């Protein structure tokens, strides 16, 4: 029952976001690019000049229609052994991860992370979905999913709506995750601050 409730809660966050978002591509206010951003943009143009093809020519655009519940549910993996699965008693959740199938996971990752390029006020949707799935504290997994999503973006969308965007939700989300990881590392007994 806990597993079903988790899936329904996560789906509700995603579905509510998808139903309320604009269908056309969002363009955010662009800031003056910094050095590393300019270098990244330079590498994409260098790639085009050398290979005579776009670096993102094979990217698959994210779906525009809202996800159906059965699609969302089948993109997730239930814990393999319920009796031995880690259960969070405090929040009543199992850790529920996305499918190992790259094709299934790619579509769902594109949907889950879309708020990070759409709207400054929507980036918390990503954390709400991961929290509902019981994996909000698995920062390595979330960053791996973020990486899969980000490399699937077109260069235009990645630069305008993530890298060079004013108050970029993507960068805010990454800063939040990395600052938590740094704090946890500094608090651990393995590494002593200088």
Buried (B, 14 or more C-beta within 10 A) or exposed (E): EBBEEBBBBBBBBBBEBBEEBEEEBBEBEBEEBEEEBEEBBEEBEEBBEEEEEBBBEEBEEBBEEBBEEEBBBEBBBBBEEEEEBEBEEEEEBBBBBBBEEEEBBBBBBBBBBBBBBBBBEBBBBBBBBBBBBBBBEBBEBBBEBBEBBBEBBBBEBBBBBBBBBEEBBBBBBBEBBEEEEEEEEEEEEEEEEE
